[in-house]
Every structure is written in structure tokens, then in C-alpha cells.
């Protein structure tokens, strides 16, 4: 078998002409979009069909140009090749000038402010042209925005994952109970849902968190005494710190105090309880150097000892 690379028999101009014609449905419209003469487009189309020895386009005065099924399939493959080529050129330019542009990250992770800055800081320092757009959102909106092209990367809880999103596991998070430092349970090494059910509960009222905690109790035929709801983790922590009730959460920040300055304690629950999984998500094939660098840094952090501090075991 020869180690020589086969010559490129079709030029990028031919691929662009073919996909433009399929997209626009006529040679004249494709020529206008590519800013070339219609005769040049027609010649490039002949090259493509001649290379494969097949009719890929049906041309008529009444209907313009219509792609056959095989023509549409080839146009899709050409389009991916052109996109890959554009990304290679973009990456090559970024090597010389560093990573620039805006990295758009959506997250459904209430304590993301505790770790995202440290993950992003080296990227920002190494690439002065880099800008950040960080958005806290819910699980569904994060995925919708990623699929719609409004975000580059998302951090979200691994439930109800939408088709078309490539995910990687970051953290495996068992539930824990948050108690005031002076609470009777604070003297224990761990506790149970049965014990928690005997005390008032502060509920984190977020689309994923609330049904998750409700299911934990329902699976053990327990009914929690919910006395308050709050839609931010810090408000939940402050209410617990004020000794109004306990809370069940999955991810803890590094601090043991609330916004109000009250000391808190996190107690493990039964390790066999269902867990939440923090994932990263991106669109498959999205290989922007900036996105890849951020995901690599994020996954490196997830494998570090500091990431373990965010779960209670």
C-alpha cells in the first residue's frame, strides 16, 4: 500500500459552488452569492459531476436547479468539509494572536461562582483578547440556548438531556443536609432522611432541585415539613443559618458561613441515595480552539483534589 497522499481532485471553489447552488436553487443565485460569473459556477458543477460520474443536479429552465437525493447528501458532506476548513484556518490564526472573541458559558450549578473563576483565570491571563459571557440559568434553558447557538458550553445537571448535545461527566454529587452549627444534628457525623423529616425544611425552589428532593423523601414514604422556599442557594443557606430549618442540597461551596455570617455544617446522608451529576455540554463537532481549551481546563479541574471539596460524603 502506498503511503502517498492522494491529490485533491476537487477544489474548495468547486465544493463551494456546488453547495451554494443546492442552497440557492439556481446557478445565477449561487454565482451572485459567491461573487463570480454564472459560467464559472456552471463549469465547477460540471467538474463535481464529472468526478463522480453521476447526475447530482437536475437543471431546467422552469425549476432552476434541483439536487437529487445523492446530490443533497454530497452537499451536506461538502458543507461539513468547508466548515472544518474554516475552523482550521481560524485555529491557525488564533495560534499567532492568542485566543480572542467571547466565550459564552451557561450554567445550572448554584455554586459555580466558587470554581469557575479559578478555571477561567489562566485562560484570561494567557489571552488578553478573551472576553467572557457567563449566564446562570436553569437546566432546560441552558440546553435550549446551547442548541440554538446562544451558548458555547453549558454546565448542567445530567437529567433530561436533549438530543444533539455532547456531554462529559464532571462531578458525581450525593445529597447532603445543611444545618446550623448549633443544631442538635450538627454534633453527628451523618444523618438520615428519617431524622431530617422531623425538622422544618427550607426548600431550594429550582426546576430540578425541588422535584429531586421531593423524590428522595417520597421514595422512603416520608413527608418533609417544608416551611419556606427560596430560588437561590444563598438565600436557602441564610435561612438555615438563621435556624429556621434544614435544607437538602447536592453541591456545597467552600465557605462554611452564610451571607449573614452564620456558621453552617454539611452532613452526609445515606450514600445509596440517588445522586445528581454535573455535566459539561457542547455541540458535537464544535472544535473552536477557545471552547476546547475551556473544556480541557474544566475537566482538569474536575479531576483535581479541590473538586472533591464540593461534594459531601
Sine and cosine of phi, psi and omega as CSV:
sin_phi,cos_phi,sin_psi,cos_psi,sin_omega,cos_omega
0.00,0.00,0.74,-0.68,-0.02,-1.00
-0.97,0.26,0.61,-0.79,0.05,-1.00
-1.00,-0.01,0.00,1.00,-0.02,-1.00
-0.95,0.31,0.60,-0.80,0.04,-1.00
-0.99,0.15,0.74,-0.67,0.00,-1.00
-0.89,0.45,0.63,-0.77,0.01,-1.00
-0.92,0.40,0.47,-0.88,0.05,-1.00
-0.98,0.22,0.92,-0.40,-0.09,-1.00
-1.00,0.00,-0.32,0.95,0.07,-1.00
-0.85,-0.53,0.74,-0.68,-0.03,-1.00
-0.99,0.15,0.28,-0.96,0.11,-0.99
-0.88,0.48,-0.55,0.83,0.04,-1.00
-0.88,0.48,-0.64,0.77,0.01,-1.00
-0.93,0.38,-0.66,0.75,0.03,-1.00
-0.89,0.45,-0.68,0.73,0.01,-1.00
-0.90,0.44,-0.68,0.73,-0.01,-1.00
-0.89,0.46,-0.67,0.74,-0.02,-1.00
-0.91,0.42,-0.77,0.63,-0.03,-1.00
-0.90,0.43,-0.60,0.80,0.02,-1.00
-0.91,0.42,-0.63,0.77,0.01,-1.00
-0.92,0.40,-0.68,0.74,0.05,-1.00
-0.89,0.46,-0.68,0.73,-0.03,-1.00
-0.92,0.40,-0.66,0.75,-0.11,-0.99
-1.00,-0.06,-0.32,0.95,0.07,-1.00
0.98,0.18,0.14,0.99,0.07,-1.00
-0.36,-0.93,0.44,-0.90,0.00,-1.00
-0.94,0.34,-0.66,0.75,-0.04,-1.00
-0.90,0.44,-0.66,0.75,0.01,-1.00
-0.92,0.38,-0.63,0.78,0.05,-1.00
-0.90,0.43,-0.66,0.75,0.02,-1.00
-0.88,0.47,-0.66,0.75,0.02,-1.00
-0.90,0.43,-0.67,0.74,0.00,-1.00
-0.90,0.43,-0.57,0.82,-0.03,-1.00
-1.00,-0.02,-0.11,0.99,0.00,-1.00
0.87,0.49,0.72,0.69,0.06,-1.00
-0.72,-0.69,0.12,-0.99,0.01,-1.00
-0.97,0.25,0.57,-0.82,0.06,-1.00
-0.83,0.56,-0.57,0.82,0.00,-1.00
-0.90,0.43,-0.56,0.83,0.03,-1.00
-0.92,0.38,-0.66,0.75,0.03,-1.00
-0.90,0.45,-0.70,0.72,-0.01,-1.00
-0.87,0.49,-0.64,0.77,0.01,-1.00
-0.92,0.40,-0.63,0.78,0.00,-1.00
-0.93,0.37,-0.59,0.81,0.05,-1.00
-0.90,0.43,-0.63,0.77,0.05,-1.00
-0.89,0.46,-0.59,0.81,0.03,-1.00
-0.88,0.47,-0.70,0.72,-0.03,-1.00
-0.90,0.44,-0.76,0.65,-0.03,-1.00
-0.92,0.40,-0.58,0.82,0.03,-1.00
-0.92,0.40,-0.58,0.81,0.01,-1.00
-0.89,0.45,-0.64,0.77,-0.07,-1.00
-1.00,-0.09,-0.18,0.98,0.01,-1.00
0.88,0.47,0.58,0.81,-0.04,-1.00
-0.58,-0.81,0.44,-0.90,0.09,-1.00
-0.99,0.11,0.92,-0.39,-0.02,-1.00
-0.96,-0.28,-0.31,0.95,-0.02,-1.00
-0.75,-0.66,0.67,-0.74,0.08,-1.00
-0.96,-0.30,0.88,-0.48,-0.08,-1.00
-0.96,-0.29,0.73,-0.68,0.06,-1.00
-0.51,-0.86,0.47,-0.88,-0.01,-1.00
-0.91,0.41,-0.59,0.81,-0.10,-1.00
-0.97,0.23,-0.67,0.75,-0.13,-0.99
-0.96,-0.29,-0.01,1.00,-0.04,-1.00
0.97,0.23,-0.75,-0.67,-0.02,-1.00
-0.89,-0.46,0.80,-0.60,0.02,-1.00
-0.84,-0.54,0.78,-0.63,0.00,-1.00
-0.98,0.19,0.62,-0.79,0.16,-0.99
-0.96,0.29,0.09,-1.00,0.03,-1.00
-0.86,0.52,-0.68,0.73,0.03,-1.00
-0.93,0.38,-0.56,0.83,0.04,-1.00
-0.90,0.44,-0.67,0.74,0.03,-1.00
-0.91,0.42,-0.63,0.78,0.01,-1.00
-0.90,0.44,-0.69,0.72,0.01,-1.00
-0.92,0.40,-0.60,0.80,0.03,-1.00
-0.88,0.47,-0.65,0.76,0.03,-1.00
-0.90,0.44,-0.64,0.77,0.01,-1.00
-0.94,0.34,-0.64,0.77,0.06,-1.00
-0.88,0.48,-0.64,0.77,-0.04,-1.00
-0.89,0.46,-0.65,0.76,0.03,-1.00
-0.91,0.41,-0.62,0.78,0.04,-1.00
-0.89,0.45,-0.67,0.74,0.01,-1.00
-0.91,0.41,-0.62,0.79,0.04,-1.00
-0.91,0.41,-0.67,0.74,0.04,-1.00
-0.89,0.46,-0.64,0.77,0.02,-1.00
-0.89,0.46,-0.68,0.73,0.01,-1.00
-0.89,0.45,-0.62,0.78,0.01,-1.00
-0.93,0.38,-0.62,0.79,0.03,-1.00
-0.89,0.46,-0.70,0.72,0.01,-1.00
-0.90,0.44,-0.67,0.74,0.02,-1.00
-0.89,0.46,-0.69,0.73,0.02,-1.00
-0.89,0.46,-0.64,0.77,0.01,-1.00
-0.88,0.47,-0.65,0.76,0.04,-1.00
-0.92,0.39,-0.61,0.79,-0.04,-1.00
-0.93,0.37,-0.47,0.88,0.03,-1.00
-0.87,0.50,-0.63,0.77,-0.04,-1.00
-0.98,0.21,-0.59,0.81,-0.12,-0.99
-0.95,-0.32,0.08,1.00,-0.06,-1.00
0.98,0.17,0.16,-0.99,-0.02,-1.00
-0.99,0.15,0.81,-0.58,0.00,-1.00
-0.82,-0.58,0.00,-1.00,-0.01,-1.00
1.00,-0.06,-0.21,-0.98,-0.07,-1.00
-0.91,-0.42,0.77,-0.64,0.10,-0.99
-0.99,-0.11,0.87,-0.49,-0.07,-1.00
-0.96,-0.28,0.92,-0.39,-0.07,-1.00
-0.87,-0.50,0.82,-0.58,0.12,-0.99
-0.96,-0.28,0.61,-0.79,-0.04,-1.00
-0.62,-0.79,0.69,-0.72,0.21,-0.98
-0.91,-0.41,0.98,0.21,-0.03,-1.00
-0.44,-0.90,0.99,-0.14,-0.16,-0.99
-0.81,0.58,-0.47,0.88,0.00,-1.00
-0.97,-0.25,0.36,0.93,0.06,-1.00
-0.81,0.58,-0.57,0.82,0.06,-1.00
-0.86,0.51,-0.30,0.95,-0.01,-1.00
-0.98,0.18,-0.34,0.94,-0.03,-1.00
-0.77,-0.64,-0.44,0.90,-0.04,-1.00
-0.88,0.48,-0.68,0.73,0.00,-1.00
-0.83,0.55,-0.66,0.75,-0.02,-1.00
-0.94,0.35,-0.50,0.87,0.06,-1.00
-0.95,0.31,-0.62,0.78,-0.09,-1.00
-0.99,0.13,-0.43,0.90,-0.11,-0.99
-0.82,0.57,-0.75,0.66,0.01,-1.00
-0.87,0.50,-0.60,0.80,0.04,-1.00
-0.90,0.43,-0.68,0.74,-0.01,-1.00
-0.91,0.41,-0.66,0.75,-0.02,-1.00
-0.93,0.37,-0.60,0.80,-0.02,-1.00
-0.98,0.19,-0.29,0.96,-0.08,-1.00
-0.70,-0.71,1.00,0.08,-0.07,-1.00
-0.86,0.51,-0.37,0.93,0.00,-1.00
-0.99,0.11,-0.05,1.00,-0.05,-1.00
-0.98,0.21,0.67,-0.74,0.07,-1.00
-0.83,-0.56,0.45,-0.89,-0.07,-1.00
-0.88,-0.47,0.60,-0.80,0.15,-0.99
-0.75,-0.66,0.98,-0.17,-0.07,-1.00
-0.95,-0.30,0.78,-0.63,-0.09,-1.00
-0.75,-0.67,0.86,-0.51,0.13,-0.99
-0.99,0.14,0.74,-0.67,-0.09,-1.00
-0.50,-0.87,-0.14,-0.99,0.07,-1.00
-0.98,-0.21,0.14,-0.99,-0.10,-0.99
-0.84,0.55,-0.74,0.67,-0.06,-1.00
-0.93,0.36,-0.71,0.70,-0.03,-1.00
-0.90,0.43,-0.61,0.79,0.03,-1.00
-0.86,0.52,-0.71,0.70,-0.03,-1.00
-0.94,0.35,-0.66,0.75,0.02,-1.00
-0.88,0.48,-0.68,0.73,-0.02,-1.00
-0.92,0.39,-0.60,0.80,0.05,-1.00
-0.90,0.44,-0.73,0.68,-0.02,-1.00
-0.91,0.41,-0.49,0.87,-0.01,-1.00
-0.99,0.10,-0.08,1.00,0.02,-1.00
1.00,0.01,0.12,0.99,-0.01,-1.00
-0.99,0.11,-0.24,0.97,0.02,-1.00
-0.73,-0.68,0.46,-0.89,0.04,-1.00
-1.00,-0.07,-0.63,0.78,-0.04,-1.00
-0.61,-0.80,0.55,-0.83,0.10,-1.00
-0.78,-0.63,0.49,-0.87,0.17,-0.98
-0.90,-0.44,0.83,-0.55,-0.11,-0.99
-0.42,-0.91,0.26,-0.97,0.02,-1.00
-0.98,0.19,0.68,-0.73,-0.16,-0.99
-0.98,0.18,0.91,0.42,0.11,-0.99
-0.71,-0.70,0.56,-0.83,0.02,-1.00
0.80,0.60,0.80,0.60,-0.04,-1.00
-0.96,0.27,0.76,-0.65,-0.03,-1.00
-0.97,0.22,0.50,-0.86,0.09,-1.00
-0.90,0.43,0.59,-0.81,0.04,-1.00
1.00,-0.08,0.09,1.00,0.01,-1.00
-0.91,-0.42,0.79,-0.61,0.07,-1.00
-1.00,0.01,0.84,-0.54,-0.09,-1.00
-0.89,-0.45,0.43,-0.90,0.12,-0.99
-0.65,-0.76,0.65,-0.76,-0.04,-1.00
-0.96,0.29,0.68,-0.73,0.06,-1.00
-0.93,-0.36,-0.86,0.51,-0.06,-1.00
-0.70,-0.71,0.60,-0.80,0.09,-1.00
-0.96,-0.28,0.91,-0.41,-0.24,-0.97
-0.90,-0.45,0.96,-0.29,0.11,-0.99
-0.98,0.22,0.48,-0.88,0.03,-1.00
-0.95,0.32,0.47,-0.88,0.07,-1.00
-0.65,-0.76,0.23,-0.97,0.01,-1.00
-0.95,-0.31,0.77,-0.64,0.06,-1.00
-0.99,-0.15,0.80,-0.60,-0.05,-1.00
-0.74,-0.67,0.43,-0.90,0.13,-0.99
-0.92,0.40,0.47,-0.88,-0.05,-1.00
-0.87,0.49,-0.48,0.88,-0.04,-1.00
-1.00,-0.05,0.07,1.00,-0.04,-1.00
-0.95,0.30,0.53,-0.85,0.03,-1.00
-0.81,0.58,-0.58,0.82,-0.01,-1.00
-0.94,0.33,-0.35,0.94,-0.08,-1.00
-0.90,0.44,-0.34,0.94,0.00,-1.00
-0.98,0.18,-0.15,0.99,-0.04,-1.00
-1.00,-0.04,0.37,-0.93,0.07,-1.00
-0.98,0.17,-0.47,0.88,0.04,-1.00
-0.38,-0.93,0.12,-0.99,0.01,-1.00
-0.57,-0.82,-0.06,-1.00,-0.04,-1.00
-0.79,-0.62,0.29,-0.96,0.08,-1.00
-0.90,0.44,-0.54,0.84,0.02,-1.00
-0.88,0.48,-0.68,0.73,0.05,-1.00
-0.92,0.39,-0.68,0.73,-0.02,-1.00
-0.88,0.48,-0.59,0.81,-0.04,-1.00
-0.91,0.42,-0.23,0.97,0.01,-1.00
-1.00,0.03,-0.06,1.00,-0.02,-1.00
-0.88,-0.48,0.38,-0.93,0.10,-1.00
-0.87,0.50,0.55,-0.84,-0.07,-1.00
-0.86,-0.51,0.69,-0.72,0.16,-0.99
-0.99,-0.13,0.81,-0.59,-0.12,-0.99
-0.96,-0.27,0.77,-0.64,0.15,-0.99
-0.98,0.18,0.95,-0.31,-0.14,-0.99
-1.00,-0.03,0.96,0.29,0.08,-1.00
-0.86,-0.50,0.43,-0.90,-0.14,-0.99
-0.80,0.60,-0.55,0.84,-0.01,-1.00
-0.99,-0.15,-0.63,0.77,-0.11,-0.99
-0.91,0.42,-0.70,0.72,-0.09,-1.00
-0.90,0.44,-0.77,0.64,0.03,-1.00
-0.92,0.40,-0.48,0.88,0.03,-1.00
-0.89,0.45,-0.75,0.67,0.00,-1.00
-0.92,0.39,-0.64,0.77,0.02,-1.00
-0.86,0.51,-0.61,0.79,0.00,-1.00
-0.94,0.35,-0.58,0.81,0.03,-1.00
-0.84,0.54,-0.71,0.70,0.00,-1.00
-0.95,0.32,-0.69,0.73,-0.05,-1.00
-0.88,0.47,-0.59,0.81,-0.01,-1.00
-0.89,0.45,-0.39,0.92,0.02,-1.00
-0.94,-0.34,0.31,0.95,0.04,-1.00
0.82,0.57,0.67,0.74,0.01,-1.00
-0.90,-0.43,0.50,-0.86,0.04,-1.00
-0.87,-0.50,0.94,-0.35,-0.03,-1.00
-0.95,0.31,0.44,-0.90,0.03,-1.00
-1.00,-0.09,0.97,0.23,-0.05,-1.00
-0.96,0.28,0.88,-0.47,0.00,-1.00
-0.94,-0.34,-0.22,0.97,-0.02,-1.00
-0.38,-0.92,0.51,-0.86,0.08,-1.00
-0.81,-0.59,0.57,-0.82,0.08,-1.00
-0.56,-0.83,0.59,-0.81,-0.09,-1.00
-0.99,-0.16,0.20,0.98,0.14,-0.99
-0.78,-0.63,0.56,-0.83,0.01,-1.00
-0.89,0.46,-0.63,0.78,-0.05,-1.00
-0.92,0.38,-0.57,0.82,0.07,-1.00
-0.93,0.37,-0.64,0.77,0.07,-1.00
-0.86,0.51,-0.73,0.68,-0.01,-1.00
-0.89,0.46,-0.61,0.79,0.00,-1.00
-0.94,0.34,-0.60,0.80,0.04,-1.00
-0.92,0.40,-0.63,0.78,0.08,-1.00
-0.91,0.42,-0.68,0.73,0.01,-1.00
-0.87,0.49,-0.50,0.86,0.04,-1.00
-0.99,0.16,0.07,1.00,0.06,-1.00
0.91,0.42,0.62,0.78,0.07,-1.00
-1.00,-0.03,-0.30,0.96,-0.01,-1.00
0.17,-0.99,-0.05,-1.00,0.05,-1.00
-0.97,-0.25,0.19,-0.98,0.05,-1.00
-0.60,-0.80,0.52,-0.86,0.10,-0.99
-0.94,-0.35,0.84,-0.54,-0.03,-1.00
-0.74,-0.67,0.09,-1.00,-0.01,-1.00
-0.87,-0.50,-0.47,0.88,-0.05,-1.00
-0.81,-0.58,0.77,-0.64,-0.05,-1.00
-0.93,-0.37,0.55,-0.83,0.13,-0.99
-0.98,0.22,0.11,-0.99,-0.02,-1.00
-0.97,0.25,-0.45,0.89,-0.04,-1.00
-0.97,0.23,0.55,-0.84,0.05,-1.00
-0.97,-0.26,0.26,0.97,0.03,-1.00
-0.85,-0.53,0.43,-0.90,0.05,-1.00
-1.00,0.06,0.08,-1.00,0.09,-1.00
-0.84,0.55,-0.54,0.84,-0.04,-1.00
-0.99,0.15,-0.06,1.00,0.03,-1.00
1.00,-0.02,0.11,0.99,0.01,-1.00
-0.98,0.17,0.60,-0.80,0.01,-1.00
-0.99,0.12,0.68,-0.73,-0.06,-1.00
-0.84,-0.55,0.31,-0.95,0.07,-1.00
-0.68,-0.73,0.67,-0.74,0.03,-1.00
-0.97,-0.26,0.82,-0.57,-0.03,-1.00
-0.92,-0.38,0.74,-0.67,0.06,-1.00
-0.92,0.40,0.47,-0.88,0.14,-0.99
-0.95,-0.32,-0.14,-0.99,0.04,-1.00
-0.81,0.59,0.84,-0.54,-0.03,-1.00
-0.91,0.42,-0.24,0.97,0.00,-1.00
-1.00,0.03,-0.02,1.00,0.03,-1.00
-0.92,0.38,0.48,-0.88,0.05,-1.00
-0.83,0.56,0.61,-0.79,-0.06,-1.00
-0.93,-0.36,0.31,-0.95,0.18,-0.98
-0.99,-0.15,0.52,-0.85,-0.03,-1.00
-0.84,-0.55,0.85,-0.52,0.05,-1.00
-1.00,0.04,0.84,-0.55,-0.04,-1.00
-0.87,-0.49,0.39,-0.92,0.28,-0.96
-0.98,-0.18,0.48,-0.88,0.00,-1.00
-0.64,-0.77,0.62,-0.79,0.10,-0.99
-0.50,-0.87,0.14,-0.99,0.04,-1.00
-0.99,0.14,0.78,-0.63,0.00,-1.00
-0.82,0.57,0.67,-0.74,0.01,-1.00
0.99,0.11,-0.06,1.00,0.03,-1.00
-0.99,0.14,0.98,-0.20,-0.16,-0.99
-0.91,-0.41,0.46,0.89,0.09,-1.00
-0.78,0.62,0.72,-0.70,-0.04,-1.00
-0.84,0.54,-0.61,0.79,0.00,-1.00
-0.90,0.44,-0.71,0.70,0.01,-1.00
-0.90,0.44,-0.70,0.72,-0.01,-1.00
-0.89,0.45,-0.65,0.76,-0.01,-1.00
-0.90,0.43,-0.65,0.76,0.00,-1.00
-0.92,0.39,-0.70,0.72,-0.01,-1.00
-0.90,0.44,-0.64,0.77,0.05,-1.00
-0.88,0.48,-0.69,0.73,0.01,-1.00
-0.91,0.41,-0.64,0.77,-0.01,-1.00
-0.91,0.42,-0.70,0.71,-0.01,-1.00
-0.94,0.33,-0.52,0.85,0.10,-1.00
-0.90,0.45,-0.66,0.75,0.06,-1.00
-0.90,0.45,-0.67,0.74,-0.05,-1.00
-0.89,0.46,-0.40,0.91,0.02,-1.00
-1.00,-0.03,-0.02,1.00,-0.08,-1.00
-1.00,0.03,0.25,-0.97,0.00,-1.00
-0.91,0.42,-0.54,0.84,-0.04,-1.00
-0.91,0.42,-0.47,0.88,0.01,-1.00
-0.92,0.39,-0.48,0.88,-0.01,-1.00
-0.92,0.40,-0.36,0.93,-0.02,-1.00
-0.93,0.37,-0.26,0.97,-0.07,-1.00
-1.00,0.02,-0.06,1.00,0.08,-1.00
-0.89,-0.46,0.44,-0.90,-0.04,-1.00
-0.92,-0.40,0.86,-0.52,-0.06,-1.00
-0.74,-0.67,0.00,0.00,0.00,0.00
